[in-house]
Amino acid sequence: METSESNVKNLIGKLSALKSEIQKVIVGQDLIIEEMLIALMAGGHCLLEGVPGLAKTLMVKTMSQALDLSFRRIQFTPDLMPTDIVGTEILEEDHATGKRFFKFNKGPLFANIVLADEVNRTPPKTQSALLEAMQEFEVTYGGQTYPLDRPFFILATQNPIEQAGTYPLPEAQLDRFLLYIKIGYPTVVEEAKILSSTTGAKKATVNPIIGAEDIKQLQSLTREVSISDDLITYVSEFIRATRPDSTSVPFVKEWVRWGAGPRAGQALILTAKAKALFNGRYAVLMEDLQIMAYPVLRHRVLMNFKAEAENVSSDQVTDALVKAIARPKTEI
């Protein structure tokens, strides 16, 4: 690796400190926090889903406080317009010459971390304003392209789609999210601790742990983590097995309408590399791939009508694939 070994250890140590800093405010949800940090390391975006009141917004805001980066929050509502997100041109006057000209006034999308709060409460036209930014890390307005600052990380929250006043995200936009993370209810012990810590006078102070340059280095290091050819072949077989027309897994044939595309394989390898680095390893293990398969495939495998009627989820498809796809003979 180009970065010195001591610097690598220092960066990995900061990841552990970053997680601890977030946990000053967020009780439990260890896996959720880790997956959010993995997405950041892999240079992708996250979609968080949970019913109201599970601290989705608080989790993102706390993470932004622990990162020394610019942060903006966009509250998505039914009347939000694309220009409210991207920005718009305003007419200005040069006082010296008296000439008028249009100047692009940047919207809240121009930040390192963007919280897209309740993203599925706005219609698809406005949701699609995020597409170019998420994929190309730039915004086009009036024929002019404006690059976004790096690192650029969108954390979107959504309520379950069966709730009133929600619009399902288009498949093309869902695919742009590296991970789809579901947040469940806390345990009995965690809930008691939440009630105790949030109803008193004392508030935890979150300090910035890591900045933009460190994150860029971590993102570069993530791509340098090694993965064997056998594991890459395993990922290819795993992703291809999600497609009903080419799979040999009966569970997939019965319940899946559309399988995952090549972007899912890229996401699985990148996030497995980030997970390995997060745990202080420089090589991907089979377990990294199998654990990350759930948030990677959750929104990329579309279930058929029969599955929706019988509440068969994409996580159950991943379960079936983990059991069905043979492990390679050599994994490192």
N, C-alpha and C positions, 0 to 999 in steps of 0.2 A: 504494500500500500504506500502511496505517496506521502500520506500524513504519518508523522513519527508515532511509534508505538505508545509513548507516554501521552501524546496528545489524544490518541484514540481512547486510551483508558480514561483520560480526563473528561472527554466528551460523553462517554458511556456513564461515567459517574454523575455527570450533570443530569442525565436522563432519570436516574434513580432519585436524585434530589428534586427534580421537576415533579415527578409523580408524588413524592412526599409532600411537596408544597401544595399541590392541588387537593391532597387528602386532608389538609388542615380544615377545609371547608366542606368537601364532599365526603360523606360517610359511606363506606362500602364502595360498590361499583368498581372494584379493582380492575376487572377484565375490561369494562367499558373505557376506563381512563387509559389503560394500556393500548387498546385498539385505536383510540383517538391519536395517541402519540405515535403509534406504528404508521398510521395514515400520513401524519406530518412528516415522518422520516422518509416515507416512500414517495413523498411529493404529490399526494392525492388528496381528495376531498371526502368528507364523511356525511352520511345522512343518518340522523338519530331519530328513532321513532319510539314514542311512548305516550301513554295517556297523560292529560294535564296533571301537574302537581308532582312530577317525578324529578324535578330539578334539572331538566335538560338545558334550559337557558342558563341557569346558575353554573352548571358544569362547564359550559363553553366560556362564560364570562370569567370564571375562576382560572381556567386554562390560559386565557388571554392575559390575565394579570401576572401569571407566572412566566409568561414569555415577553421579552422586551421588544414587542412589535406593535405596530399601529393596529388599532382594532375599531371596527364599525359594526353596528347592529342595524339590520333592516327588518322592520316588522311587516311581514307580508299580510296584506288585507285584500278583500275582493276588489277594491277600487284602485289598487296600486298600479301604476303605469311603468312600462320599461324604462322611460326616461327618469323616473324616480330612483332607479337603481344605477343605471349607466351614467347618467348625466345629460345635460342639454346645452345647446348654444344660447348665449345671451348677447344682446346687442349692447356694445360699449362704444364710447366716443373718446377719441384721442384729443385731449384738451389743447394740445399744442397746434394741431393742424385742423381740428374741427371735423375730421373724417370719422365716420362710423364704421365699425367692423364687428363681425361675430366672433365671440370667444367661447371656447368649450369650457363649460363649468363642470368639473368632474363630480360624479355621484359617489355614494357611499361604497361602491364596489372597489374604489381605489384605496385599498388598505391591505395590510399583510394578512390579517385574519378578519373574515367577514362572517358574522352570524346571520344566517338567513332564517329568521325565526318564524315558525309555522308556515313553511314554504308552500304547503299544499292548501293554504287558505286563499290563494290568489289564482286566477285563471291561467291556463297553459300559455297564453300569449306573453304574459309577464314572466312566468317561470322560464320561458325559453330565452329571456334576456341574459340568463346566466350561462347559456350553453357555450358561446364562444370564449367567454372568460375562463370557464372551467377547463376547456380543452386546449385552447391556444395561448392562454395567459395574456390576452390582449382584448381590446374593445374597439369596435369600428362604429363611428358615428359620422354621418354626413360625408362618407367616402374617405375619411381620415382614420388611420389606425393609431391607437394609443396603447402602449405597452403597460402592463400592470407590474407593480413592484414585486420582486421576489424576496423571500418566499411568499407565495400566495396560497391561502388555505381557506376554503369555504366549509363551514360547519353548518349544515342545514338541519333544522328540527321539523318534525311533522307529527301531527296527531294521527292515530289509526284512521284509515280512509273511510271506514264505515261511520265515522262520526259526522254530525251535521255540519254543513258548510265547508266541506273539503272537496278538493279536486285532485284526482289521481295524477301523479307526475307522469309525463310522457316517457315511454320506454327509452327513447334516445337520451333523455336527460338523466334518467335513473342510471343508465350505463356509464355516465360520466363520473358518478360517485365511485370512488375506489372501494369503500366499505359501506355496508348498510348495517347499522348497529341497532339492535332492539334493546330497550331499557325496560326491565321488569320491576315489580314491586320489591322493596327492601325486605330483609329477613326481620324476624321479631326483635332480635337484639339491635340490629341496625336502625330500625324504626324508633325504638326507645331512645337510642343515642341521638338521632336526628331531632326528636322532640325536645330532648334535654338541651342540646347545643344551640338550637335556633330560637328558643323562647326566652333566653336570658339577656342580660345587658352586655355581656362580653362578646366581641366579634373578633374572629381570626383575621390577622393581617397577612396577605399574600404578597411575597416579594418576587421580583423578576429574577429568574435563574439563568436563562439562556437567551441569547440574542440572534439577530438575523444571520450573522456570519457563521456562528456555530451550527445553526440549523442547516445552512447551505453545505457545510462540511459533512454533517451527518447524512444529508441526502446523497452526497457524492460517495461517502463510505458505504452506504446501504447498497448501492449498485456494485460495489467492489466485493461484497460478500460472495463467496463461491457457492456454486450449486453443481452437483455432478450431472453428467449427461444422462445417467439413468433416471435421476429425479426429474429432469426436464422432460424425458420421454413419458414418465409417469404422469406429469401434469397434463401433457398433451392427450394421453389416453383418458384421463379423468374428465377433462373438459369435453372431449368428443363424446364421451359416454352420457353427457347430459342431453344429447340431441336425439329425439325419438326415432328419427329416420336412420340413424347410424349406430344406435346403442345395442348392446347385448344384455342390458340390465332390464328385466321384466318390469320392475317398479317404475322406471323412467317411461317405458312404452305405455304404461297404463295411465299415468297421472300427469305427464308433462306435455304442454302444447308446443313450446319453443325452448330450445336449449341455449346454452351460453356460447358467445362468440370468442374469437381469439383474444379480445381485450381482457376477458376473464382470466385466461392463462397468464397474460402479462401481469395482471393485478395479483394473482395468486403467488407468482414467483417473487415479485417485488415486496409484497407484504411479508412473505415467509423470510426473505432476506432481512427485512427490518426487524422482524421478531427475533431472529437469531442474534442480530447485533444488539438489540435491546437486552438480551440475556447474556451478553458478553461473549458471543460466539462469532466466528468468522466463516462458518459454513452452515448451510441449510440442512436440517434434519427432516426426515419424513413427518415427524410430529408437528413441525412448524407448518408444513403444507396442509396437513389434515385439520389443524386447529383453525387456520385462516380461511379454509375452504368455506366455512359457514357464512361469515360476513361478506365474503367475495361473491358467492353464488346466490345469496338470499334474494337479490333484486334482479339477477340476470337469468334465472330459470323461471319461465312463465308457466304457471299451472293451468291445466285445462278446466273446463266447466265442471266436470265430474269431481275433480280434486277440490275446487272451491266449494261445491255443495257438501262435500264430506269433510271439510276442514283439514285436508292433507296439505302440508306446507312444504316449501322448498327446502327447509332444514331436514325434513324427512328424506328428501331426495338425496341430499348430501350424506346423510346417515347410510343410505343404501349403497351409495357409490364408495364410501370409505370401506365398507365390508366387501364389496364386489370386485373392486379393482385390485389386482394382485400387486403386492409390494415388489419393487425391483430387487434383484439378488444382491446388488451392491448399492448402498445408499449414500456413500461419501466418496 
